């Protein structure tokens, strides 16, 4: 194989490996963003449930104090 072809093949292989590493890193980053979004949604839902439960608890304790 001529020397020029060997350099071209080496360059192609290095480029492919770099692209694979970049795609893997990008996929990990996208997964982390999705996990962050899901955790934020969960935190929001938990906060809403907490507010509702506190409201119900306050109402029930007020009803008991009226009795």
mmJSON file of the N, C-alpha and C atoms, coordinates in Angstrom:
{"data_MODEL":{"atom_site":{
"group_PDB":["ATOM","ATOM","ATOM","ATOM","ATOM","ATOM","ATOM","ATOM","ATOM","ATOM","ATOM","ATOM","ATOM","ATOM","ATOM","ATOM","ATOM","ATOM","ATOM","ATOM","ATOM","ATOM","ATOM","ATOM","ATOM","ATOM","ATOM","ATOM","ATOM","ATOM","ATOM","ATOM","ATOM","ATOM","ATOM","ATOM","ATOM","ATOM","ATOM","ATOM","ATOM","ATOM","ATOM","ATOM","ATOM","ATOM","ATOM","ATOM","ATOM","ATOM","ATOM","ATOM","ATOM","ATOM","ATOM","ATOM","ATOM","ATOM","ATOM","ATOM","ATOM","ATOM","ATOM","ATOM","ATOM","ATOM","ATOM","ATOM","ATOM","ATOM","ATOM","ATOM","ATOM","ATOM","ATOM","ATOM","ATOM","ATOM","ATOM","ATOM","ATOM","ATOM","ATOM","ATOM","ATOM","ATOM","ATOM","ATOM","ATOM","ATOM","ATOM","ATOM","ATOM","ATOM","ATOM","ATOM","ATOM","ATOM","ATOM","ATOM","ATOM","ATOM","ATOM","ATOM","ATOM","ATOM","ATOM","ATOM","ATOM","ATOM","ATOM","ATOM","ATOM","ATOM","ATOM","ATOM","ATOM","ATOM","ATOM","ATOM","ATOM","ATOM","ATOM","ATOM","ATOM","ATOM","ATOM","ATOM","ATOM","ATOM","ATOM","ATOM","ATOM","ATOM","ATOM","ATOM","ATOM","ATOM","ATOM","ATOM","ATOM","ATOM","ATOM","ATOM","ATOM","ATOM","ATOM","ATOM","ATOM","ATOM","ATOM","ATOM","ATOM","ATOM","ATOM","ATOM","ATOM","ATOM","ATOM","ATOM","ATOM","ATOM","ATOM","ATOM","ATOM","ATOM","ATOM","ATOM","ATOM","ATOM","ATOM","ATOM","ATOM","ATOM","ATOM","ATOM","ATOM","ATOM","ATOM","ATOM","ATOM","ATOM","ATOM","ATOM","ATOM","ATOM","ATOM","ATOM","ATOM","ATOM","ATOM","ATOM","ATOM","ATOM","ATOM","ATOM","ATOM","ATOM","ATOM","ATOM","ATOM"],
"id":[1,2,3,4,5,6,7,8,9,10,11,12,13,14,15,16,17,18,19,20,21,22,23,24,25,26,27,28,29,30,31,32,33,34,35,36,37,38,39,40,41,42,43,44,45,46,47,48,49,50,51,52,53,54,55,56,57,58,59,60,61,62,63,64,65,66,67,68,69,70,71,72,73,74,75,76,77,78,79,80,81,82,83,84,85,86,87,88,89,90,91,92,93,94,95,96,97,98,99,100,101,102,103,104,105,106,107,108,109,110,111,112,113,114,115,116,117,118,119,120,121,122,123,124,125,126,127,128,129,130,131,132,133,134,135,136,137,138,139,140,141,142,143,144,145,146,147,148,149,150,151,152,153,154,155,156,157,158,159,160,161,162,163,164,165,166,167,168,169,170,171,172,173,174,175,176,177,178,179,180,181,182,183,184,185,186,187,188,189,190,191,192,193,194,195,196,197,198,199,200,201],
"type_symbol":["N","C","C","N","C","C","N","C","C","N","C","C","N","C","C","N","C","C","N","C","C","N","C","C","N","C","C","N","C","C","N","C","C","N","C","C","N","C","C","N","C","C","N","C","C","N","C","C","N","C","C","N","C","C","N","C","C","N","C","C","N","C","C","N","C","C","N","C","C","N","C","C","N","C","C","N","C","C","N","C","C","N","C","C","N","C","C","N","C","C","N","C","C","N","C","C","N","C","C","N","C","C","N","C","C","N","C","C","N","C","C","N","C","C","N","C","C","N","C","C","N","C","C","N","C","C","N","C","C","N","C","C","N","C","C","N","C","C","N","C","C","N","C","C","N","C","C","N","C","C","N","C","C","N","C","C","N","C","C","N","C","C","N","C","C","N","C","C","N","C","C","N","C","C","N","C","C","N","C","C","N","C","C","N","C","C","N","C","C","N","C","C","N","C","C","N","C","C","N","C","C"],
"label_atom_id":["N","CA","C","N","CA","C","N","CA","C","N","CA","C","N","CA","C","N","CA","C","N","CA","C","N","CA","C","N","CA","C","N","CA","C","N","CA","C","N","CA","C","N","CA","C","N","CA","C","N","CA","C","N","CA","C","N","CA","C","N","CA","C","N","CA","C","N","CA","C","N","CA","C","N","CA","C","N","CA","C","N","CA","C","N","CA","C","N","CA","C","N","CA","C","N","CA","C","N","CA","C","N","CA","C","N","CA","C","N","CA","C","N","CA","C","N","CA","C","N","CA","C","N","CA","C","N","CA","C","N","CA","C","N","CA","C","N","CA","C","N","CA","C","N","CA","C","N","CA","C","N","CA","C","N","CA","C","N","CA","C","N","CA","C","N","CA","C","N","CA","C","N","CA","C","N","CA","C","N","CA","C","N","CA","C","N","CA","C","N","CA","C","N","CA","C","N","CA","C","N","CA","C","N","CA","C","N","CA","C","N","CA","C","N","CA","C","N","CA","C","N","CA","C","N","CA","C","N","CA","C","N","CA","C"],
"label_alt_id":[null,null,null,null,null,null,null,null,null,null,null,null,null,null,null,null,null,null,null,null,null,null,null,null,null,null,null,null,null,null,null,null,null,null,null,null,null,null,null,null,null,null,null,null,null,null,null,null,null,null,null,null,null,null,null,null,null,null,null,null,null,null,null,null,null,null,null,null,null,null,null,null,null,null,null,null,null,null,null,null,null,null,null,null,null,null,null,null,null,null,null,null,null,null,null,null,null,null,null,null,null,null,null,null,null,null,null,null,null,null,null,null,null,null,null,null,null,null,null,null,null,null,null,null,null,null,null,null,null,null,null,null,null,null,null,null,null,null,null,null,null,null,null,null,null,null,null,null,null,null,null,null,null,null,null,null,null,null,null,null,null,null,null,null,null,null,null,null,null,null,null,null,null,null,null,null,null,null,null,null,null,null,null,null,null,null,null,null,null,null,null,null,null,null,null,null,null,null,null,null,null],
"label_comp_id":["UNK","UNK","UNK","UNK","UNK","UNK","UNK","UNK","UNK","UNK","UNK","UNK","UNK","UNK","UNK","UNK","UNK","UNK","UNK","UNK","UNK","UNK","UNK","UNK","UNK","UNK","UNK","UNK","UNK","UNK","UNK","UNK","UNK","UNK","UNK","UNK","UNK","UNK","UNK","UNK","UNK","UNK","UNK","UNK","UNK","UNK","UNK","UNK","UNK","UNK","UNK","UNK","UNK","UNK","UNK","UNK","UNK","UNK","UNK","UNK","UNK","UNK","UNK","UNK","UNK","UNK","UNK","UNK","UNK","UNK","UNK","UNK","UNK","UNK","UNK","UNK","UNK","UNK","UNK","UNK","UNK","UNK","UNK","UNK","UNK","UNK","UNK","UNK","UNK","UNK","UNK","UNK","UNK","UNK","UNK","UNK","UNK","UNK","UNK","UNK","UNK","UNK","UNK","UNK","UNK","UNK","UNK","UNK","UNK","UNK","UNK","UNK","UNK","UNK","UNK","UNK","UNK","UNK","UNK","UNK","UNK","UNK","UNK","UNK","UNK","UNK","UNK","UNK","UNK","UNK","UNK","UNK","UNK","UNK","UNK","UNK","UNK","UNK","UNK","UNK","UNK","UNK","UNK","UNK","UNK","UNK","UNK","UNK","UNK","UNK","UNK","UNK","UNK","UNK","UNK","UNK","UNK","UNK","UNK","UNK","UNK","UNK","UNK","UNK","UNK","UNK","UNK","UNK","UNK","UNK","UNK","UNK","UNK","UNK","UNK","UNK","UNK","UNK","UNK","UNK","UNK","UNK","UNK","UNK","UNK","UNK","UNK","UNK","UNK","UNK","UNK","UNK","UNK","UNK","UNK","UNK","UNK","UNK","UNK","UNK","UNK"],
"label_asym_id":["A","A","A","A","A","A","A","A","A","A","A","A","A","A","A","A","A","A","A","A","A","A","A","A","A","A","A","A","A","A","A","A","A","A","A","A","A","A","A","A","A","A","A","A","A","A","A","A","A","A","A","A","A","A","A","A","A","A","A","A","A","A","A","A","A","A","A","A","A","A","A","A","A","A","A","A","A","A","A","A","A","A","A","A","A","A","A","A","A","A","A","A","A","A","A","A","A","A","A","A","A","A","A","A","A","A","A","A","A","A","A","A","A","A","A","A","A","A","A","A","A","A","A","A","A","A","A","A","A","A","A","A","A","A","A","A","A","A","A","A","A","A","A","A","A","A","A","A","A","A","A","A","A","A","A","A","A","A","A","A","A","A","A","A","A","A","A","A","A","A","A","A","A","A","A","A","A","A","A","A","A","A","A","A","A","A","A","A","A","A","A","A","A","A","A","A","A","A","A","A","A"],
"label_entity_id":["1","1","1","1","1","1","1","1","1","1","1","1","1","1","1","1","1","1","1","1","1","1","1","1","1","1","1","1","1","1","1","1","1","1","1","1","1","1","1","1","1","1","1","1","1","1","1","1","1","1","1","1","1","1","1","1","1","1","1","1","1","1","1","1","1","1","1","1","1","1","1","1","1","1","1","1","1","1","1","1","1","1","1","1","1","1","1","1","1","1","1","1","1","1","1","1","1","1","1","1","1","1","1","1","1","1","1","1","1","1","1","1","1","1","1","1","1","1","1","1","1","1","1","1","1","1","1","1","1","1","1","1","1","1","1","1","1","1","1","1","1","1","1","1","1","1","1","1","1","1","1","1","1","1","1","1","1","1","1","1","1","1","1","1","1","1","1","1","1","1","1","1","1","1","1","1","1","1","1","1","1","1","1","1","1","1","1","1","1","1","1","1","1","1","1","1","1","1","1","1","1"],
"label_seq_id":[1,1,1,2,2,2,3,3,3,4,4,4,5,5,5,6,6,6,7,7,7,8,8,8,9,9,9,10,10,10,11,11,11,12,12,12,13,13,13,14,14,14,15,15,15,16,16,16,17,17,17,18,18,18,19,19,19,20,20,20,21,21,21,22,22,22,23,23,23,24,24,24,25,25,25,26,26,26,27,27,27,28,28,28,29,29,29,30,30,30,31,31,31,32,32,32,33,33,33,34,34,34,35,35,35,36,36,36,37,37,37,38,38,38,39,39,39,40,40,40,41,41,41,42,42,42,43,43,43,44,44,44,45,45,45,46,46,46,47,47,47,48,48,48,49,49,49,50,50,50,51,51,51,52,52,52,53,53,53,54,54,54,55,55,55,56,56,56,57,57,57,58,58,58,59,59,59,60,60,60,61,61,61,62,62,62,63,63,63,64,64,64,65,65,65,66,66,66,67,67,67],
"pdbx_PDB_ins_code":[null,null,null,null,null,null,null,null,null,null,null,null,null,null,null,null,null,null,null,null,null,null,null,null,null,null,null,null,null,null,null,null,null,null,null,null,null,null,null,null,null,null,null,null,null,null,null,null,null,null,null,null,null,null,null,null,null,null,null,null,null,null,null,null,null,null,null,null,null,null,null,null,null,null,null,null,null,null,null,null,null,null,null,null,null,null,null,null,null,null,null,null,null,null,null,null,null,null,null,null,null,null,null,null,null,null,null,null,null,null,null,null,null,null,null,null,null,null,null,null,null,null,null,null,null,null,null,null,null,null,null,null,null,null,null,null,null,null,null,null,null,null,null,null,null,null,null,null,null,null,null,null,null,null,null,null,null,null,null,null,null,null,null,null,null,null,null,null,null,null,null,null,null,null,null,null,null,null,null,null,null,null,null,null,null,null,null,null,null,null,null,null,null,null,null,null,null,null,null,null,null],
"Cartn_x":[0.864,0.0,0.902,0.644,1.468,1.361,2.376,2.453,1.282,0.903,-0.196,-1.494,-1.765,-2.982,-2.96,-1.766,-1.664,-2.009,-1.511,-1.818,-3.302,-3.859,-5.296,-6.116,-5.775,-6.503,-6.338,-5.123,-4.897,-5.748,-5.759,-6.559,-8.044,-8.528,-9.932,-10.261,-9.381,-9.62,-9.627,-8.665,-8.638,-9.895,-10.305,-11.511,-12.744,-12.821,-13.957,-13.981,-12.822,-12.769,-13.153,-12.675,-13.047,-14.546,-15.108,-16.543,-17.348,-16.906,-17.584,-17.524,-16.356,-16.22,-17.11,-17.16,-18.015,-19.485,-19.906,-21.302,-21.65,-20.715,-20.95,-21.09,-20.197,-20.255,-21.551,-21.937,-23.173,-24.386,-24.372,-25.484,-25.561,-24.417,-24.412,-24.948,-24.542,-25.008,-26.519,-27.029,-28.471,-29.23,-28.677,-29.306,-29.332,-28.242,-28.2,-29.227,-29.373,-30.381,-31.786,-32.058,-33.371,-33.614,-32.585,-32.72,-32.979,-32.299,-32.506,-33.95,-34.449,-35.823,-36.816,-36.595,-37.492,-37.44,-36.254,-36.13,-36.809,-36.691,-37.366,-38.883,-39.38,-40.825,-41.27,-40.478,-40.806,-40.806,-39.812,-39.741,-40.963,-41.379,-42.55,-43.811,-43.972,-45.141,-45.142,-43.973,-43.886,-44.226,-43.771,-44.093,-45.601,-46.231,-47.685,-48.42,-47.997,-48.63,-48.427,-47.252,-46.952,-47.877,-48.083,-48.972,-50.389,-50.857,-52.214,-52.359,-51.386,-51.462,-51.422,-50.587,-50.541,-51.879,-52.472,-53.769,-54.822,-54.821,-55.78,-55.537,-54.282,-53.948,-54.403,-54.173,-54.611,-56.126,-56.833,-58.297,-58.812,-58.199,-58.687,-58.368,-57.221,-56.904,-57.805,-58.202,-59.13,-60.507,-60.942,-62.241,-62.247,-61.161,-61.085,-61.067,-60.437,-60.386,-61.744,-62.561,-63.889,-64.838,-64.562,-65.471,-65.413],
"Cartn_y":[-1.183,0.0,1.236,2.162,3.381,4.149,4.917,5.676,6.648,7.265,8.234,7.572,6.368,5.643,5.277,4.921,4.583,5.796,6.98,8.195,8.547,8.374,8.651,7.703,6.421,5.454,5.762,6.116,6.454,7.675,8.689,9.89,9.541,8.684,8.273,7.541,6.641,5.896,6.817,7.747,8.691,9.554,10.013,10.837,10.056,8.779,7.946,7.761,7.495,7.309,8.589,9.727,11.006,11.254,10.953,11.141,10.208,8.977,8.043,8.542,9.042,9.568,10.794,11.657,12.845,12.443,11.487,11.042,10.419,9.645,9.03,10.109,11.107,12.198,12.995,13.242,13.974,13.181,11.873,11.036,11.054,10.982,11.037,12.384,13.455,14.79,14.914,14.401,14.463,13.643,12.497,11.666,12.411,13.089,13.854,14.99,15.647,16.708,16.148,14.994,14.365,13.967,13.434,13.077,14.323,15.41,16.667,17.137,17.067,17.498,16.638,15.318,14.428,14.693,14.942,15.238,16.567,17.55,18.83,18.649,17.848,17.572,16.871,15.889,15.159,16.1,16.963,17.912,18.833,19.264,20.129,19.394,18.143,17.352,17.108,16.799,16.565,17.837,18.966,20.233,20.481,20.245,20.436,19.518,18.256,17.319,17.77,18.283,18.769,19.923,20.842,21.984,21.495,20.549,20.011,19.321,18.487,17.764,18.714,19.737,20.726,21.444,21.782,22.451,21.545,20.259,19.316,19.135,19.074,18.912,20.129,21.305,22.525,22.565,22.167,22.161,21.174,19.977,18.977,19.391,20.029,20.455,21.622,22.474,23.562,23.001,21.963,21.349,20.704,20.067,19.433,20.474,21.616,22.637,23.311,23.292,23.891,23.01,21.723,20.799,20.902],
"Cartn_z":[0.0,0.0,0.0,-0.917,-0.946,0.359,0.649,1.894,2.03,0.926,0.953,1.415,0.937,1.316,2.798,3.297,4.715,5.58,5.189,5.953,5.871,4.696,4.534,5.407,5.4,6.225,7.714,8.125,9.529,9.914,9.029,9.283,9.384,8.48,8.516,9.817,10.238,11.473,12.693,12.721,13.842,13.852,12.681,12.575,13.022,12.604,13.001,14.517,15.109,16.564,17.307,16.793,17.421,17.309,16.163,15.963,16.866,17.007,17.909,19.352,19.766,21.128,21.317,20.302,20.374,20.476,19.652,19.684,21.028,21.59,22.895,23.967,23.93,24.9,24.741,23.51,23.243,23.738,23.511,23.978,25.504,26.178,27.642,28.137,27.465,27.848,27.662,26.538,26.282,27.324,27.707,28.728,30.067,30.394,31.642,31.623,30.486,30.378,30.575,29.984,30.134,31.59,32.246,33.661,34.504,34.184,34.919,34.75,33.513,33.253,34.035,34.043,34.772,36.279,36.806,38.236,38.588,37.703,37.95,37.933,36.998,36.96,38.229,38.671,39.89,41.102,41.184,42.297,42.295,41.121,41.01,41.471,41.028,41.434,42.941,43.5,44.945,45.721,45.217,45.882,45.859,44.7,44.606,45.579,45.651,46.581,48.029,48.338,49.676,50.054,49.112,49.365,49.619,48.803,48.967,50.319,50.666,51.94,53.138,53.054,54.15,54.29,53.155,53.164,53.803,53.414,53.986,55.477,55.877,57.287,58.097,57.554,58.241,58.369,57.303,57.346,58.38,58.41,59.361,60.8,61.02,62.39,62.816,61.87,62.194,62.527,61.79,62.061,63.443,63.828,65.148,66.262,65.984,67.032,67.213,66.154,66.261,67.07,67.117,67.807,69.297],
"occupancy":[1.0,1.0,1.0,1.0,1.0,1.0,1.0,1.0,1.0,1.0,1.0,1.0,1.0,1.0,1.0,1.0,1.0,1.0,1.0,1.0,1.0,1.0,1.0,1.0,1.0,1.0,1.0,1.0,1.0,1.0,1.0,1.0,1.0,1.0,1.0,1.0,1.0,1.0,1.0,1.0,1.0,1.0,1.0,1.0,1.0,1.0,1.0,1.0,1.0,1.0,1.0,1.0,1.0,1.0,1.0,1.0,1.0,1.0,1.0,1.0,1.0,1.0,1.0,1.0,1.0,1.0,1.0,1.0,1.0,1.0,1.0,1.0,1.0,1.0,1.0,1.0,1.0,1.0,1.0,1.0,1.0,1.0,1.0,1.0,1.0,1.0,1.0,1.0,1.0,1.0,1.0,1.0,1.0,1.0,1.0,1.0,1.0,1.0,1.0,1.0,1.0,1.0,1.0,1.0,1.0,1.0,1.0,1.0,1.0,1.0,1.0,1.0,1.0,1.0,1.0,1.0,1.0,1.0,1.0,1.0,1.0,1.0,1.0,1.0,1.0,1.0,1.0,1.0,1.0,1.0,1.0,1.0,1.0,1.0,1.0,1.0,1.0,1.0,1.0,1.0,1.0,1.0,1.0,1.0,1.0,1.0,1.0,1.0,1.0,1.0,1.0,1.0,1.0,1.0,1.0,1.0,1.0,1.0,1.0,1.0,1.0,1.0,1.0,1.0,1.0,1.0,1.0,1.0,1.0,1.0,1.0,1.0,1.0,1.0,1.0,1.0,1.0,1.0,1.0,1.0,1.0,1.0,1.0,1.0,1.0,1.0,1.0,1.0,1.0,1.0,1.0,1.0,1.0,1.0,1.0,1.0,1.0,1.0,1.0,1.0,1.0],
"B_iso_or_equiv":[0.0,0.0,0.0,0.0,0.0,0.0,0.0,0.0,0.0,0.0,0.0,0.0,0.0,0.0,0.0,0.0,0.0,0.0,0.0,0.0,0.0,0.0,0.0,0.0,0.0,0.0,0.0,0.0,0.0,0.0,0.0,0.0,0.0,0.0,0.0,0.0,0.0,0.0,0.0,0.0,0.0,0.0,0.0,0.0,0.0,0.0,0.0,0.0,0.0,0.0,0.0,0.0,0.0,0.0,0.0,0.0,0.0,0.0,0.0,0.0,0.0,0.0,0.0,0.0,0.0,0.0,0.0,0.0,0.0,0.0,0.0,0.0,0.0,0.0,0.0,0.0,0.0,0.0,0.0,0.0,0.0,0.0,0.0,0.0,0.0,0.0,0.0,0.0,0.0,0.0,0.0,0.0,0.0,0.0,0.0,0.0,0.0,0.0,0.0,0.0,0.0,0.0,0.0,0.0,0.0,0.0,0.0,0.0,0.0,0.0,0.0,0.0,0.0,0.0,0.0,0.0,0.0,0.0,0.0,0.0,0.0,0.0,0.0,0.0,0.0,0.0,0.0,0.0,0.0,0.0,0.0,0.0,0.0,0.0,0.0,0.0,0.0,0.0,0.0,0.0,0.0,0.0,0.0,0.0,0.0,0.0,0.0,0.0,0.0,0.0,0.0,0.0,0.0,0.0,0.0,0.0,0.0,0.0,0.0,0.0,0.0,0.0,0.0,0.0,0.0,0.0,0.0,0.0,0.0,0.0,0.0,0.0,0.0,0.0,0.0,0.0,0.0,0.0,0.0,0.0,0.0,0.0,0.0,0.0,0.0,0.0,0.0,0.0,0.0,0.0,0.0,0.0,0.0,0.0,0.0,0.0,0.0,0.0,0.0,0.0,0.0],
"pdbx_formal_charge":[null,null,null,null,null,null,null,null,null,null,null,null,null,null,null,null,null,null,null,null,null,null,null,null,null,null,null,null,null,null,null,null,null,null,null,null,null,null,null,null,null,null,null,null,null,null,null,null,null,null,null,null,null,null,null,null,null,null,null,null,null,null,null,null,null,null,null,null,null,null,null,null,null,null,null,null,null,null,null,null,null,null,null,null,null,null,null,null,null,null,null,null,null,null,null,null,null,null,null,null,null,null,null,null,null,null,null,null,null,null,null,null,null,null,null,null,null,null,null,null,null,null,null,null,null,null,null,null,null,null,null,null,null,null,null,null,null,null,null,null,null,null,null,null,null,null,null,null,null,null,null,null,null,null,null,null,null,null,null,null,null,null,null,null,null,null,null,null,null,null,null,null,null,null,null,null,null,null,null,null,null,null,null,null,null,null,null,null,null,null,null,null,null,null,null,null,null,null,null,null,null],
"auth_seq_id":[1,1,1,2,2,2,3,3,3,4,4,4,5,5,5,6,6,6,7,7,7,8,8,8,9,9,9,10,10,10,11,11,11,12,12,12,13,13,13,14,14,14,15,15,15,16,16,16,17,17,17,18,18,18,19,19,19,20,20,20,21,21,21,22,22,22,23,23,23,24,24,24,25,25,25,26,26,26,27,27,27,28,28,28,29,29,29,30,30,30,31,31,31,32,32,32,33,33,33,34,34,34,35,35,35,36,36,36,37,37,37,38,38,38,39,39,39,40,40,40,41,41,41,42,42,42,43,43,43,44,44,44,45,45,45,46,46,46,47,47,47,48,48,48,49,49,49,50,50,50,51,51,51,52,52,52,53,53,53,54,54,54,55,55,55,56,56,56,57,57,57,58,58,58,59,59,59,60,60,60,61,61,61,62,62,62,63,63,63,64,64,64,65,65,65,66,66,66,67,67,67],
"auth_comp_id":["UNK","UNK","UNK","UNK","UNK","UNK","UNK","UNK","UNK","UNK","UNK","UNK","UNK","UNK","UNK","UNK","UNK","UNK","UNK","UNK","UNK","UNK","UNK","UNK","UNK","UNK","UNK","UNK","UNK","UNK","UNK","UNK","UNK","UNK","UNK","UNK","UNK","UNK","UNK","UNK","UNK","UNK","UNK","UNK","UNK","UNK","UNK","UNK","UNK","UNK","UNK","UNK","UNK","UNK","UNK","UNK","UNK","UNK","UNK","UNK","UNK","UNK","UNK","UNK","UNK","UNK","UNK","UNK","UNK","UNK","UNK","UNK","UNK","UNK","UNK","UNK","UNK","UNK","UNK","UNK","UNK","UNK","UNK","UNK","UNK","UNK","UNK","UNK","UNK","UNK","UNK","UNK","UNK","UNK","UNK","UNK","UNK","UNK","UNK","UNK","UNK","UNK","UNK","UNK","UNK","UNK","UNK","UNK","UNK","UNK","UNK","UNK","UNK","UNK","UNK","UNK","UNK","UNK","UNK","UNK","UNK","UNK","UNK","UNK","UNK","UNK","UNK","UNK","UNK","UNK","UNK","UNK","UNK","UNK","UNK","UNK","UNK","UNK","UNK","UNK","UNK","UNK","UNK","UNK","UNK","UNK","UNK","UNK","UNK","UNK","UNK","UNK","UNK","UNK","UNK","UNK","UNK","UNK","UNK","UNK","UNK","UNK","UNK","UNK","UNK","UNK","UNK","UNK","UNK","UNK","UNK","UNK","UNK","UNK","UNK","UNK","UNK","UNK","UNK","UNK","UNK","UNK","UNK","UNK","UNK","UNK","UNK","UNK","UNK","UNK","UNK","UNK","UNK","UNK","UNK","UNK","UNK","UNK","UNK","UNK","UNK"],
"auth_asym_id":["A","A","A","A","A","A","A","A","A","A","A","A","A","A","A","A","A","A","A","A","A","A","A","A","A","A","A","A","A","A","A","A","A","A","A","A","A","A","A","A","A","A","A","A","A","A","A","A","A","A","A","A","A","A","A","A","A","A","A","A","A","A","A","A","A","A","A","A","A","A","A","A","A","A","A","A","A","A","A","A","A","A","A","A","A","A","A","A","A","A","A","A","A","A","A","A","A","A","A","A","A","A","A","A","A","A","A","A","A","A","A","A","A","A","A","A","A","A","A","A","A","A","A","A","A","A","A","A","A","A","A","A","A","A","A","A","A","A","A","A","A","A","A","A","A","A","A","A","A","A","A","A","A","A","A","A","A","A","A","A","A","A","A","A","A","A","A","A","A","A","A","A","A","A","A","A","A","A","A","A","A","A","A","A","A","A","A","A","A","A","A","A","A","A","A","A","A","A","A","A","A"],
"auth_atom_id":["N","CA","C","N","CA","C","N","CA","C","N","CA","C","N","CA","C","N","CA","C","N","CA","C","N","CA","C","N","CA","C","N","CA","C","N","CA","C","N","CA","C","N","CA","C","N","CA","C","N","CA","C","N","CA","C","N","CA","C","N","CA","C","N","CA","C","N","CA","C","N","CA","C","N","CA","C","N","CA","C","N","CA","C","N","CA","C","N","CA","C","N","CA","C","N","CA","C","N","CA","C","N","CA","C","N","CA","C","N","CA","C","N","CA","C","N","CA","C","N","CA","C","N","CA","C","N","CA","C","N","CA","C","N","CA","C","N","CA","C","N","CA","C","N","CA","C","N","CA","C","N","CA","C","N","CA","C","N","CA","C","N","CA","C","N","CA","C","N","CA","C","N","CA","C","N","CA","C","N","CA","C","N","CA","C","N","CA","C","N","CA","C","N","CA","C","N","CA","C","N","CA","C","N","CA","C","N","CA","C","N","CA","C","N","CA","C","N","CA","C","N","CA","C","N","CA","C","N","CA","C","N","CA","C"],
"pdbx_PDB_model_num":[1,1,1,1,1,1,1,1,1,1,1,1,1,1,1,1,1,1,1,1,1,1,1,1,1,1,1,1,1,1,1,1,1,1,1,1,1,1,1,1,1,1,1,1,1,1,1,1,1,1,1,1,1,1,1,1,1,1,1,1,1,1,1,1,1,1,1,1,1,1,1,1,1,1,1,1,1,1,1,1,1,1,1,1,1,1,1,1,1,1,1,1,1,1,1,1,1,1,1,1,1,1,1,1,1,1,1,1,1,1,1,1,1,1,1,1,1,1,1,1,1,1,1,1,1,1,1,1,1,1,1,1,1,1,1,1,1,1,1,1,1,1,1,1,1,1,1,1,1,1,1,1,1,1,1,1,1,1,1,1,1,1,1,1,1,1,1,1,1,1,1,1,1,1,1,1,1,1,1,1,1,1,1,1,1,1,1,1,1,1,1,1,1,1,1,1,1,1,1,1,1]
}}}
